[in-house]
Amino acid sequence: MNKTTYAILTLLFNSYGVTSFLNGNTKKGVFTIISAIVTFGIVGMINAIKGIIAGIKIFQMTDEAFDAADKTTLSDAIVFFYKD
């Protein structure tokens, strides 16, 4: 995936678990959505702030560093009680 597209999706939709879906971890993405609903958006707000920080870091990376990076650690959502 293109670095710019990944960074924009991380900036805008990290609170919905989109980055987990992009990385192929659908269980974690669904759990992120459910945890945001159950906590009345508190986890979603935390993930949104973390997504903004991660998106800025991704924009600052070079293309080579982005291709070599582990995408699961770039924008890993905060999900309580989730174990892979």
C-alpha positions, 0 to 999 in steps of 0.5 A: 500500500502507498505510504500516503494512503496508509498515513491518511487512513491512519489519521482519519480512521484509526479510531474505527480499527481500519488499520487493523483491517488493512493489516489483515487482522479482522478480529482485532478490528472488530474488537476495536469497534466493539470496545469503542462502542462499549466504552461510549467512545472513550477508547475511540478517542484514545485511538484517534489521538494515537492515530494522529500521532502515528499518521504524522510519524508515517508522513515523516518516514522515507518510502524505503523505511515505510516499506521495511517497517512492520505495519502492525507496530506503526499504528497499533490501536489501543485495545484493552483485553485483546490478546492475539 
